[in-house]
Amino acid sequence: MHPGLTVPIDWRRPADRRAWQIWWNADDGFGQVFPRPRPSEVASFYDIDAYYTHAERYKPDVEAEAESVGLLGKVLGALAYRFERGAEPTSAWWRSIIPAGSENGLEIGCGDGDRMRTFGPHLRHVRGVEPDPRAVRVARERGLDVMEGTAEQLPAEVQDRRYDLIVFSHVLEHTLDPVLALANARELLTEDGVMSVEVPNNASEGSRRMGPRWRWLDVPRHLNFFTPESLQACAEAAGLKVQAVLYRGYVRQFLPDWMVDEARITAEMERRDVTQADIDAQVRHSARLFAATALAEPRKKYDSVRVICTRD
């Protein structure tokens, strides 16, 4: 690995003025934050209101965001829907990949449990593991079976059975040891079970054009940076067999919250408040991105990549 991107600030915690370095292996298409943070330090990266696992604490102003992107921003979102061909993880999609007769499911890094409620109806019992105690509390209040723990150190309570479906959805990029995380999960997968692993796609054109300002980069909460090739290699290193490579996340790159956030990231990295001019500039950037990607190959078009794996 060699020094790659420098991320000058954690835009979600601007009071912390530390810069972060991403080291990159161009041959393998894989990057990591270096130096690696201590495990005891990682929890502090999530001590923020505006984070998706803290839904009970943060409510974005959707109407204000939609108004700020103007007519062009709204048109971009509508146009992007016409070119969306990604494998969105709907209830029907989960039903299509879960083996017949499956009973048990496990989501590692389940947040507040939204995804569990999507694929859960197709299984007899679903469990979740989540390191954030606030998200665990919200999930339990929703009646979900969720335990506190990490992918590298799974709680003993989930190791008493094997699972027909194991899900990692935008989790592997947060782990200190992604291969260990997948290897631990593999040991809990049934012989005929499937594992779904999704991460941000750092081979995407959106990532390339925005660099350290890409919304899905999210350093230092994201510690690992994958391309489709390195995600497959990571799964294989954990003893899994990759059965399919899928992509998702086109439309959301052209929705108001995404464009406003990337404008905010730009402003925070320049250590100033975001302005309407920043948002207008980001909308124009998004228009150029749409023109370059509407008909592009999937690895360039979509912001996320997913592998479907089995034990053998």
N, C-alpha and C positions, 0 to 999 in steps of 0.2 A: 504494500500500500504506500501511497504517496500523498502529501497534503493536497487537498482539493479545494472545496468551498470553505470560505470563512464566513460564518454567520455572526454579524457584529453584535447582536442583542437577541434576547428572548422576547419577542414582541408581545407575548401574553403577560410578561412580568417585566415591564420596562424599567422598574426601579433597580433590577439586577442588571448591571452594566457589563457583565462578563461577555466576552466573545467566545464563540465555539468553533472548533475546527473539525471539519469532516475529512477524513482520509479516505482515499478512493483507489480501488483496484480496477483499472480500465479494462483489463483482459477479462476479468470475471464479472464486471458490472455490479460491483458490490462496494458499499461504503459503510464506515462506522465513525461515530464521534470518538475522538481521541483528544486528551486522555479519557479513559473510561471513568465515569463517575462511580463513587462508592455506593454500594447498595443502600446505605443509610441516608444518602443524599437524594436519591431518586424521588422519594415521596414528596419532597419540597417542591419539585417541578410541577406538581399537580395542585398546589395550594393556590388555586385561582377560581374565581366565580364563573368566568366565561369559558366553561369547558363542558363538553357534551355529556359527561357522566354526572355533572352537577345540575341537571335539568331543574331540580327543585329550587335552585338558587339563582338561576340566570334565565331571563326571558328576553330574547332579542326583539327589537322593534321592527317587525317585518314590514309594516307599512312604510316606515321612514326609509328603510333600505331600498324598497321598491321604487319609491319616489326619487331617491337620490341618483339612481342609475338612468333615469330619463327614458325617453321613447326608444332610443337605440338599445339600451340595456334590456328593455322588455322584449324588443323584437329579437334580439340574439337568443334569449331563452326559448322563445317560441320556435325559432328556426332550428335550434339544436335538437328539439324533440323530434323533428322530422328525420334526423340523421342518427338517432339513438338506436344502436343494435346490440347493446351490452347485455350481459347475463345478470340482470338485476335479481337479487336474492329474495324474490317474492315467495309467498306461501306455496304457490304452485311449483316454483322452481325447486324449493326444498323437497317437496313431495316427489319430484322427478328423480332426485339423486339418492334419497334415503332407501336402503334396501328393503325389499318386501319382508314383512314380519319383524321389522326392527322394534325394539322396546325402549332402549335407554339412549339418552343423548347427554352430551357434556359440552358446555361452552366455556372455554378458558379465556378470561378477560371479557366477561359478559357485561361490564358496565352496570347500568341500572335495569337490564333485563329485556330491553325492547326486542332484540333478535330472538331471545328464547320464546317470546310469545308469538313469533312468526313461525318457527319450525316446530315448536312444542306440540301443537295439536296432532302432528303426524307420528308422535311417539307416546309410549305409555308413561314414561317418566323422564324429566329433564332436570339436570343439575347445572349450576354455574359456579365458576371460581373468579374472584375479582379482588385485586389488591387494595382498591380504594374503599375505606370503611364507610364513607358517605354514600357511595353508589351501592354498596352491599345493603345498607339500611333501606334505601329506596326500593331496591329489588325485593327485599323481604316484605316491605309494606305492601307490595303488589301481590304478595302470596307466592313468590317464587322461592325455590330451594337453592339458595346461593350461600357459598362459604367464602371467607376471606383467605386469600393465598395468592401465590404467584405461579407462573408457568414453570419456573425452575424449581420451585419447592411447593409441589401440589399438596394440599391438606390431606391428611390420612383419611378423612371421611369420604373422599371421592375414590379412594383406591380399593374399595371393597367389592367392586364389580367391574365388568368390561362394558364398553359402550359401542353401539352400532353407528353412531354419528358423533364426531368430535369437531368442534368449530373453533377456529381462530379468525376473528374478523377485525383487522387492523389492530393486531396485538403484537405480532412478532417483531415489528419495528420498535416496540417499546422495551423489549427484553434485553437483559445484559448478556445472555447466552442463547441465541436463537436455536442453535442445533440441539442443545440440551432440552430446551422447551419442547421441541417437536419429538425428540427421543422419549421424553417422559410421557407424552401423550400417546405415542405409538404403543407403549407397553400396556395401555388401557384400551386399545382398539380391538374389537372382536375380529376374528379371522376374515369375516365377510364385510366388516365395517368400512366406512368411508370417512375421510378427514378432509375438511374444507379449510383452506388457509388463504386469506386475502391480505394484501399489503398495498401501500402506495406504489405506483409504477413510476420509478425514477427514469425510465426510458421514454416517458411521454414527452410530447412536444411542449406541453404546458410547463413541465419541470425544466426542460432545457431553456425555454425562453425567460422564465422568471428567476432561475438560479436560487440564491438564498432567500428570495422573496416569495417563493412558491408556497402556497397555503399548506400543502400536504407535507412540506419539509418538517415544520414544527419542532425544530431543535429547541431545548434538549429533551423533550418528552420522547421524540423519536431518536433512537440511538443507533439504528441499523437502516440501511438504504438499499433497496432491492430493485433489480430489473427482473423481467420474466426469467432470464437465464439463471441469475443467481438465486432466485427463489426456488427454482427447480433443483439446483445444486444443493441448496440447504436442506430441502426435504429428503433428497437422496442420501446425504451425509447422515441423516437421522435414521436411516434404514427404511424409508418409505418409498413406494413406487408411485410415480406421478402418472395418473391416468388421463388427465385433461388439463389444459391451460385455458383459462377464460378471462374475460375482461369486462369491466363495468366502469361507470362514472364519466359519462360525456356531458349530459345536460347540466349537471350541477356546476360544472366549470363556467357556465354562462348564466347562473342565477344571481340575483342581487347580493345575497349574503357572501358568496364567493368573491365577487368583484369588489365589494366594499372591504372585505377582510384583506385582500391583497393590496388595496390602496392604503389601508391602515398599516400593514406591515412595512410598506415602502416609507411611509411617514415616520414610523417608530424607528426604523433603521437610520433615518436622517435626524432623529431626536427632535421631532416637532409634531404638532398636532395635525391630524389629517384634515384636508380641505376638500371643498367641492371640486376644485381643479384636479386634485389627486384622483378622485373618483371618476371624473370625466376622462382623464388620461387612461385610467385602468379600463374603462369601457371601450375606448378606442383600441387598446391593446387586445382586449378580448375579441373584438371584431376581426382583427388580423389573425388571431389564433383560430377563430372559427373558419376563416377562409382557407387556412393552411391544413386544417384537420378534418373537415366534414367528410371527406372521401379518403382519408389517410388509412394506412394499415392499422390494425387494432393496437399494437404495441406503442404506436405513436399517438393514437387518438385518445385512449382512455386513461383516466387518472389512477386506476387501480387494476391489479392483476391478481387472479385467484388460481390456485392449483387444487385439483381433486386428487386425493392420494388414498392408497390402500397399503396394507402391511406388506404384501408381496406382489 
